[in-house]
Each structure stands twice: as structure tokens, then as C-alpha cells.
Amino acid sequence: MTPKKYRNDLPQLGDARLLTDGGLETTLVFHQGLELPLFAAFHVLRSSEGQDALKQYYRPYIEIAHAQSRGFVMDSATWRASQDWGERLGYSAAELDRANRSAVRLLFELRDEFEKDQPFVISGTIGPRGDGYVAGTGMTPSQSEAYHAKQIASLDEAGVDMVSAVTMTHSGEAKGIARACSTRGLPLALSFTVETDGRLPSGQPLGEAIEEVDEHVVQSPTYYMINCAHPDHFVSVLGPDAAWKRRIRGVRANASRCSHAELDASEELDEGDPMELAQGYVGLMSVLPELRVFGGCCGTDHRHVRAIAELCLRGSNTPAKLR
């Protein structure tokens, strides 16, 4: 186990293109038949069976990365392992801290077993304080920083290479997370989600949100991502040439073209079509010149990521030497 192995030299900041996983929570629920109260994947870490299920989840993605000679960003199962969600599940502060560390430790075990000649970056995942589909009551940057600092500290002390903040719905919370990561010297991938019109759930245009965060924090996020939306929902807002587009280095799209409200109301998983989704990523590559991290979100699994890898990454890699 080598904590913070790539913290000062993230391979996705160069020319190498890396893979990451798909929709963890939807896969565990709909394909593995696990119960996830509040959609909290970290809850399964309480048992050895749950830990084995998580390892089984990651392995097909690792195999795809190996087959494509790609590096891999390993995101921890901690999207909902923050204070408010933990309290709703009956976790004390100490138990929540242990859950975050346990999720990271599981990734170290996988990296020690499977990392070969391409880098496996360990990323601590955090999610919004509220619902990832609606903006709700927005937090100020100071409120956000105070709230998220606890989980960020747990992930940092566990030895992650970076933090990924995903399904961010408004810029106020995003700025607070950027401040908390900056305080600890942690690289941050800040990922916004958008509605079918390409705007954040708060109504703010994507480009404006990125520019606002960059302008109002001392240390900007290392890069930005888009997740939990279908490429058709946001490709149109990426058309004009703008500097903020070059800040986007990762996409984790949904398999479904449904809106967030429609997905929330659905009792069945919309898996979409893996090859059609991959073709959407090909279109994104033409408008996002710095796109380096390719994965999926709700409804996607290893089939979607394999299709994305085969269409987008085959033969296009710049080798990233293992540290």
C-alpha cells in the first residue's frame, strides 16, 4: 500500500486517457440485488459479504483497463458517506470516519493486487449534502466548507491521491468543497450534473458555474467533470469556443436520456444502449479537447465502459509510466 502515490503527479493532467467505473449504486441495486438504504453504497462495507460485492463490482472495469493498456481512476464508494446522510443511517462521527477509511483501504487492496504497467489513481468520492438531482436549499461556500471538511479529512488521512466531488448541483457548495480541498493540498475533480437543457439544477449555465468557482476560490479545482446526465443533455452547450471548456477533463454520463425527475420516479433501470452511449462520447471528444477520464454514471455498467473504451480509446493512448 502506497498512500498518496499519484497526488503530486496525476496522470490525467497529461496526455494519457484513463478509464473509470460506471454506475456503482445502480449496479449494486439492480444487477447484484443489494439493498442500499438512501442509495448509500458505503453501507455495504459493514460486512465481509458487502466488501466482496464491492470488489466484484470493480474487477470487470479493471479488466477493461488492462485490455486497453489504460490507467484507471478508482473512485471510492463514499458518495453518501458524509455527516447528514450518515446520521440518517445511524452512524456516529467515529463510525462514519471508519467507513470512509475502509472504503479507501479496499481500493488500496485492489491496486496492490491489480496495478501493472499503467497507473491506478485512488480517488475519494464525495457527494452533495442534499439530493444529487435537485439544487434544494443552496449552501454558502463557508457552510459547504465546514460541512464537507470532515469527510475530506477522513479521505485525506486514508491516503487518497485526490478527491472527486460528483453530482454537484450549485456553485455555492462547489466553492466550499474547493476551499476544503485546497486547505489540505488535495487535488480536486469537481463534477457538476446538468438537466436536459445543459444547465445545473440551480438553473445556472454550466460554463458560468465553472468560471464562478475558478474566480472565487484561492486554489481552483484541479479539473472539472460532468456526470449524471446523458451526452445529449449537454453537448449543445459545449459548442462555442470558450476557455472554460478546457477545464473539463472527465465525463461520467448516464445511460438514459430521461430527466432527473423521470429517473427519480422510475422503478426500473434504464440501461440505454452501450454502443449508442459510446458514440455520444466520440462526439464529446470533438468539443472537449482536454477530455482524459472516461466512465459512466447511473444505469451504466462494464458493458457501457467497454464500448466507450473500444470506440474512444483504442490506439490513442500516450503511455503513462508507472511511478
C-alpha positions as CSV (number, residue, x, y, z in Angstrom):
1,M,0.0,0.0,0.0
2,T,1.4,3.4,-1.1
3,P,-0.7,6.3,0.2
4,K,-0.8,9.5,-1.9
5,K,1.1,7.7,-4.7
6,Y,0.0,10.0,-7.5
7,R,-1.1,13.0,-5.5
8,N,1.6,15.3,-7.0
9,D,1.6,13.8,-10.4
10,L,-1.9,12.8,-11.6
11,P,-1.6,11.1,-15.0
12,Q,-4.9,12.5,-16.3
13,L,-3.3,16.0,-16.2
14,G,-1.0,15.0,-19.1
15,D,-2.0,13.4,-22.4
16,A,-2.9,9.9,-21.2
17,R,-6.5,8.9,-21.3
18,L,-7.8,6.9,-18.3
19,L,-10.9,4.8,-17.6
20,T,-13.0,4.8,-14.5
21,D,-16.1,2.8,-13.5
22,G,-19.8,3.1,-14.2
23,G,-22.9,3.5,-12.0
24,L,-21.9,1.9,-8.7
25,E,-25.2,2.3,-6.9
26,T,-27.4,1.3,-9.8
27,T,-25.3,-1.8,-10.4
28,L,-25.3,-2.9,-6.8
29,V,-29.1,-2.5,-6.6
30,F,-30.3,-3.7,-10.0
31,H,-27.7,-6.2,-11.0
32,Q,-26.3,-7.5,-7.7
33,G,-29.6,-7.3,-5.8
34,L,-28.2,-5.5,-2.8
35,E,-30.2,-3.2,-0.6
36,L,-28.8,0.3,-0.4
37,P,-30.8,2.5,2.1
38,L,-30.6,6.1,0.9
39,F,-28.6,4.8,-2.1
40,A,-25.6,4.7,0.2
41,A,-23.0,2.2,-1.2
42,F,-20.7,2.7,1.8
43,H,-23.3,1.0,4.0
44,V,-22.3,-2.5,2.5
45,L,-18.8,-2.1,3.9
46,R,-20.1,-3.3,7.3
47,S,-19.9,-6.9,6.3
48,S,-17.3,-9.1,4.6
49,E,-20.0,-10.1,2.0
50,G,-20.6,-6.4,1.2
51,Q,-16.9,-5.8,0.8
52,D,-16.6,-8.8,-1.5
53,A,-19.5,-7.4,-3.6
54,L,-17.7,-4.1,-4.0
55,K,-14.5,-5.9,-5.1
56,Q,-16.6,-7.9,-7.6
57,Y,-18.1,-4.7,-8.9
58,Y,-14.7,-3.1,-9.6
59,R,-13.0,-6.1,-11.2
60,P,-14.6,-6.0,-14.7
61,Y,-13.6,-2.4,-15.1
62,I,-10.0,-3.2,-14.1
63,E,-10.0,-6.0,-16.7
64,I,-11.2,-3.5,-19.4
65,A,-8.4,-1.1,-18.4
66,H,-5.8,-3.9,-18.6
67,A,-7.2,-4.9,-22.0
68,Q,-6.9,-1.4,-23.3
69,S,-3.5,-0.7,-21.6
70,R,-5.1,2.2,-19.8
71,G,-4.7,3.8,-16.4
72,F,-7.7,3.7,-14.1
73,V,-9.3,6.1,-11.7
74,M,-10.6,4.1,-8.7
75,D,-13.4,6.0,-7.1
76,S,-14.4,5.1,-3.5
77,A,-17.9,4.0,-2.5
78,T,-18.3,7.1,-0.3
79,W,-20.7,9.3,-2.3
80,R,-23.1,9.5,0.6
81,A,-20.6,8.9,3.5
82,S,-20.9,12.5,4.8
83,Q,-22.4,13.7,8.1
84,D,-26.1,14.3,7.3
85,W,-26.5,11.0,5.3
86,G,-24.5,9.1,7.9
87,E,-26.7,10.4,10.7
88,R,-29.8,9.3,8.8
89,L,-28.4,5.8,8.6
90,G,-27.5,5.8,12.3
91,Y,-23.7,6.3,12.0
92,S,-21.8,8.2,14.7
93,A,-19.0,10.6,13.6
94,A,-16.4,8.0,14.5
95,E,-18.2,5.2,12.6
96,L,-18.5,7.4,9.5
97,D,-14.8,8.2,9.7
98,R,-14.1,4.5,9.8
99,A,-16.4,3.8,6.8
100,N,-14.6,6.4,4.7
101,R,-11.2,4.9,5.6
102,S,-12.5,1.3,5.0
103,A,-13.7,2.3,1.5
104,V,-10.3,3.7,0.6
105,R,-8.5,0.7,2.1
106,L,-10.5,-1.6,-0.1
107,L,-9.2,0.3,-3.2
108,F,-5.6,0.0,-1.9
109,E,-6.1,-3.7,-1.7
110,L,-7.3,-3.8,-5.3
111,R,-4.5,-1.6,-6.5
112,D,-1.9,-3.7,-4.8
113,E,-3.3,-6.8,-6.5
114,F,-4.0,-5.5,-10.0
115,E,-1.9,-2.4,-10.9
116,K,0.5,-3.3,-13.6
117,D,2.3,-1.0,-16.1
118,Q,-0.4,1.7,-16.0
119,P,-1.3,3.9,-13.0
120,F,-4.3,3.2,-10.8
121,V,-5.3,6.5,-9.2
122,I,-7.2,6.3,-5.9
123,S,-9.9,9.0,-5.6
124,G,-12.0,9.7,-2.6
125,T,-15.6,10.4,-3.7
126,I,-17.9,12.9,-2.0
127,G,-21.4,13.9,-3.0
128,P,-23.7,16.8,-2.3
129,R,-25.1,17.4,1.1
130,G,-28.6,17.2,-0.4
131,D,-30.2,15.4,-3.3
132,G,-27.9,15.0,-6.3
133,Y,-30.8,15.6,-8.6
134,V,-32.2,18.9,-7.3
135,A,-30.5,22.1,-6.0
136,G,-32.6,22.3,-2.9
137,T,-31.6,24.9,-0.4
138,G,-28.2,26.2,-1.5
139,M,-25.3,26.4,1.0
140,T,-22.9,29.3,1.1
141,P,-19.3,28.5,0.4
142,S,-18.5,28.8,4.1
143,Q,-21.3,26.4,5.1
144,S,-20.2,24.0,2.5
145,E,-16.6,24.1,3.5
146,A,-17.4,23.4,7.2
147,Y,-19.8,20.6,6.3
148,H,-17.5,18.7,3.8
149,A,-14.2,19.3,5.6
150,K,-14.9,16.3,7.9
151,Q,-15.2,13.8,5.1
152,I,-12.4,15.3,3.1
153,A,-10.1,15.0,6.2
154,S,-11.0,11.3,6.6
155,L,-10.3,10.6,2.9
156,D,-7.0,12.6,3.0
157,E,-5.8,10.8,6.1
158,A,-6.7,7.5,4.5
159,G,-4.2,8.3,1.8
160,V,-6.2,9.1,-1.4
161,D,-4.4,10.6,-4.4
162,M,-7.3,13.0,-5.0
163,V,-10.9,13.8,-4.3
164,S,-13.8,13.6,-6.7
165,A,-16.8,15.7,-5.8
166,V,-19.7,14.5,-8.0
167,T,-23.3,15.4,-8.8
168,M,-22.7,19.0,-7.7
169,T,-25.9,21.0,-8.3
170,H,-24.9,24.6,-7.5
171,S,-21.8,26.7,-7.4
172,G,-22.0,27.7,-3.7
173,E,-21.5,24.1,-2.4
174,A,-18.8,23.6,-5.1
175,K,-16.8,26.6,-3.9
176,G,-16.8,25.3,-0.3
177,I,-15.5,21.9,-1.4
178,A,-12.8,23.5,-3.4
179,R,-11.7,25.6,-0.3
180,A,-11.7,22.5,1.9
181,C,-9.5,20.5,-0.5
182,S,-7.2,23.5,-1.0
183,T,-6.6,23.7,2.7
184,R,-5.4,20.2,2.8
185,G,-3.4,20.3,-0.5
186,L,-5.7,17.8,-2.1
187,P,-6.2,17.7,-5.9
188,L,-9.9,18.0,-6.7
189,A,-12.0,16.9,-9.7
190,L,-15.2,18.9,-9.4
191,S,-18.1,17.4,-11.3
192,F,-21.4,19.2,-12.0
193,T,-24.6,17.5,-13.0
194,V,-26.9,19.1,-15.5
195,E,-30.5,18.9,-16.6
196,T,-31.8,18.1,-20.1
197,D,-31.2,21.8,-21.1
198,G,-27.5,21.6,-20.1
199,R,-27.9,23.9,-17.1
200,L,-27.2,22.9,-13.5
201,P,-30.3,22.0,-11.4
202,S,-29.9,25.5,-9.9
203,G,-30.6,26.9,-13.4
204,Q,-27.0,28.3,-13.8
205,P,-25.3,27.7,-17.1
206,L,-22.5,25.1,-16.9
207,G,-19.8,27.4,-18.2
208,E,-20.8,30.2,-15.8
209,A,-20.6,27.8,-12.9
210,I,-17.1,26.7,-13.8
211,E,-15.9,30.3,-14.3
212,E,-17.5,31.4,-11.0
213,V,-15.8,28.7,-8.9
214,D,-12.4,29.4,-10.6
215,E,-12.8,33.1,-10.0
216,H,-13.9,32.9,-6.3
217,V,-11.5,30.4,-4.7
218,V,-7.9,30.8,-4.0
219,Q,-6.9,27.4,-5.4
220,S,-9.1,26.3,-8.3
221,P,-10.2,22.7,-8.7
222,T,-7.6,20.6,-10.5
223,Y,-10.1,20.0,-13.2
224,Y,-13.8,19.7,-13.8
225,M,-16.1,16.9,-14.9
226,I,-19.7,16.3,-15.9
227,N,-21.7,13.4,-14.5
228,C,-25.2,12.0,-14.1
229,A,-26.5,13.3,-17.4
230,H,-26.7,11.9,-20.9
231,P,-24.4,13.4,-23.5
232,D,-27.4,14.6,-25.5
233,H,-28.3,16.8,-22.5
234,F,-25.1,18.9,-22.5
235,V,-23.3,18.5,-25.8
236,S,-25.1,21.6,-27.2
237,V,-23.8,23.9,-24.6
238,L,-20.2,22.9,-25.4
239,G,-20.3,24.3,-28.9
240,P,-18.9,27.8,-28.6
241,D,-15.1,28.1,-28.2
242,A,-14.5,29.1,-24.6
243,A,-11.7,28.8,-22.1
244,W,-13.8,27.0,-19.5
245,K,-14.3,24.0,-21.8
246,R,-10.6,23.2,-21.5
247,R,-11.1,22.9,-17.8
248,I,-13.3,19.7,-18.3
249,R,-11.2,16.6,-18.3
250,G,-13.7,13.9,-17.4
251,V,-17.2,12.7,-18.2
252,R,-19.3,10.1,-16.4
253,A,-22.6,10.1,-18.3
254,N,-25.9,8.4,-17.7
255,A,-27.1,5.6,-19.9
256,S,-30.6,7.0,-20.0
257,R,-31.8,10.1,-21.8
258,C,-34.5,10.6,-19.1
259,S,-34.6,13.7,-17.0
260,H,-33.6,13.5,-13.3
261,A,-37.2,13.8,-12.3
262,E,-38.1,10.9,-14.6
263,L,-35.3,8.7,-13.3
264,D,-36.3,9.5,-9.7
265,A,-39.8,8.3,-10.4
266,S,-38.8,5.1,-12.3
267,E,-38.8,1.8,-10.6
268,E,-36.9,0.1,-13.5
269,L,-33.4,0.7,-14.6
270,D,-32.9,2.4,-18.0
271,E,-29.7,0.9,-19.3
272,G,-29.9,2.6,-22.7
273,D,-27.7,1.2,-25.4
274,P,-23.9,0.8,-24.6
275,M,-22.7,1.4,-28.2
276,E,-25.0,4.4,-28.7
277,L,-23.7,5.9,-25.5
278,A,-20.1,5.3,-26.6
279,Q,-20.9,7.1,-29.9
280,G,-22.1,10.1,-27.8
281,Y,-18.6,10.1,-26.1
282,V,-17.0,10.2,-29.6
283,G,-19.0,13.4,-30.2
284,L,-17.9,14.8,-26.9
285,M,-14.2,14.3,-27.8
286,S,-14.6,16.6,-30.7
287,V,-15.8,19.5,-28.5
288,L,-13.8,18.8,-25.3
289,P,-10.2,18.9,-26.3
290,E,-8.8,18.1,-22.8
291,L,-11.1,15.1,-22.1
292,R,-9.0,12.5,-20.3
293,V,-11.2,10.5,-17.9
294,F,-13.9,8.2,-19.4
295,G,-16.6,6.4,-17.3
296,G,-20.3,6.1,-16.6
297,C,-22.9,7.1,-14.1
298,C,-26.5,6.0,-13.4
299,G,-27.6,2.9,-15.4
300,T,-24.1,2.2,-16.8
301,D,-22.0,-0.9,-16.1
302,H,-18.9,-2.6,-17.5
303,R,-20.7,-3.1,-20.9
304,H,-21.0,0.7,-21.4
305,V,-17.5,1.4,-20.3
306,R,-16.1,-1.3,-22.5
307,A,-17.9,0.2,-25.5
308,I,-16.6,3.6,-24.6
309,A,-13.1,2.3,-24.3
310,E,-13.3,0.5,-27.7
311,L,-14.6,3.5,-29.6
312,C,-12.8,6.3,-27.9
313,L,-9.5,5.0,-26.6
314,R,-8.3,2.2,-28.8
315,G,-4.9,3.0,-30.2
316,S,-4.9,6.6,-28.9
317,N,-3.0,6.3,-25.7
318,T,0.1,8.2,-24.7
319,P,1.8,5.8,-22.3
320,A,1.8,6.9,-18.6
321,K,4.7,5.4,-16.9
322,L,4.1,3.8,-13.5
323,R,5.6,5.7,-10.6
